[in-house]
């Protein structure tokens, strides 16, 4: 079974720990991906909102992005033949035919835009194909998820709507994981293309504001989008510190029932989560695939593991005809 995982934070880990993609002590490296059966991986450049102290200097999210992007390009070059940057569906197909894993570059936290619309195009030209609009802080695009109802109801800012329009024009995937519920509904209202929640779970099963309500899951599905199930224990089961395969299955099953078979995908959040995991790392994803295969027919397992995410890329990438 080939896998397409919509979110990991491995690049920041490589940056902070001076380790490489080829082999490291984290959740995800090339060896583990090859063992797990990776077809494609979304690699997020996660940007801490307050920036990062590096060599005595505080790097703003935008500066940090440049640094991690250089690391990313270096890694892609050094590991050419095993993994390759992927900007179009045609590239993905070519990599698949050559037995090379596809890397889709994403950015987590639109704060790096700093209110400058031209930066969306700059990201696009640097190969970024998905943007997680917010992380857990207010930014120039919108507001984050919150346990406080007033905060959670906050919608997108004016600049946020402009960003959506520009992303749609260029052909980038909008990611609403971490976004406020008000922001989510703004995206749902104006988006003409599918959008995703790259790493979120079902709120009905675990009442955490990072998770999606039934209405949100249905709206994602209605737009042709997907939700990537997150392996983080506290999103799967309240107050849990350990993720079992069964916890992931419970959310997959529920989301299939509520949103349908076209709307569920994988969004591990590997290297971004610190809980204990029954799937210790990417290399053990086979345990999840086996459990899915035990429960569902092959075509459905394929949809969850890969085909649904592929379809969203196909529908979102590529510029609008008027460009
Ligand atoms: Zn995240």
Boltz pocket constraint, residues with backbone or C-beta under 6 A from the ligand:
constraints:
  - pocket:
      binder: B
      contacts: [[A, 108], [A, 177], [A, 178], [A, 199], [A, 272]]
      max_distance: 6.0
